């Protein structure tokens, strides 16, 4: 029954998306409002089908229905309830099912949000393209990756259970869904970008329609990447959080292009520039999500994150080719109409800095893509196996990352169009001094590694520039309330959450950059052999072996070593790294134990279980500032939430306009957006001038 319900849900998804595509196309071509409304209703039918299939799968998992092949291979009676639920995305077929549900949810939200604009061809085409994507994934499940396939012959009494690495940490409940919410969310801006090209309305309207969805998807993908790094740190036992694994890179690639888009979209909104570039970035971001799906789920790569070998590769590659060919073809078709009158007036301007920022993000994406895909291409063409490891990525990405830190500091301080040397000096002289002092202190007190010294200096430069921008924005807001502006005129002056959210996100990025530089330059690592009662000292920390203990559950058998950590005579607690053996695994799985500190972590792993004499081998790693990676991730998440908040508008009476002719950025609109310009009768000229005042780091 559960399998039948699941298959019915997939069939409803296929039928609803197919009928919706036909009805929407008919409505667009014939200008038929009834067909358009009916096509919109089909989106919710697709959501109902996806929900039915997911509920059927979760029911099968929780009830241990081993007649379904997916349940038998990824569930067991001994699997804890949490990991039974997360079994939905523990393997290929279930993850595609979750993908389809999230896609149906995004499409339903879009259909509801634009319900009053169904007569708009832009909305009709966007929903049509979204349903085409949904149709592919539902058909994909029905033909190539059916999660409800039945076991041939007699159903087993018990299943194999999930991969051991996927059932030993609660982060499995959050990390994959966050990634999928990010991956799938980029379908909406892709659909609107394609709709803009089809309808010939590729101005700034589609950007406004997709701004929030793009930022939501970017925020989820950011959270998913950070949670994935945390999972790797807490579970895999190698002491790191990012190993340039191909599947890690697959999630980073669309994040890089989406981040570039979020920055360059402001240039198009303010100056009507970079239309082709923005359309290309959106299409590339969606294409990279499909590429990431192919890398993760086709079995073409060997990775702790990847799923097993499967036959779905040709499906995903074909779909990827269709996406890229359609996007490039539409851009080429509309090339003569995509030219914009706007241009960069000065290399020292906000738009020039954003363009440089975009080129660096594109360069990073190319470096990561080349290092990820080149070994696969070499193996396919030459039959030889190549390995591109962390040294390549570290060497190639470090200079680009440092340049991005530099641009992140100066870009918010630059006004649009052009600026004078005096204004630039006033805004950046203090941050520059702070950065120089930080570099000297780092060089004198800690390390002479050039990348770390420059990284710390640029981080201090960026943070002090962000503090200055925040101070200027708060002061400008207060002056806007206290000083008259436009005698006898009522003007709308509101808060700018996009600005403050952007500053918070940038602060989080800087904090993560500092943590990455510190963890790569400081710390130490040793393996020690200890008998009961013996101790070893590593980088000032004393580790004493107290003994071992074994635990046995239906899920696993574990051996743990009790280790007391102290420093300078202070007891820091007892920690217990372990090695566990799961029912469906022949090899023991290590579980590290971490003592987290503000500046350093003590990372303990049990390398070898107690021998006959009771002696153990323990890995002791001192990790610098790892905690700040997670803190920086939280700051980025909070900044994204702030940027999504609605703008607060207040109506105030102004008496006299502010004198901001010197361009010092202290006027009421300094740091705001063009939407904050005063709008009143007879004030058009003043509004235009205010619109050109410099703004802070915004997230569109």
Order of alpha helices (4+ residues) and beta strands (2+ residues): alpha-alpha-alpha-alpha-alpha-alpha-alpha-alpha-alpha-alpha-alpha-alpha-alpha-alpha-alpha-beta-alpha-beta-beta-beta-beta-beta-beta-beta-beta-beta-alpha-beta-alpha
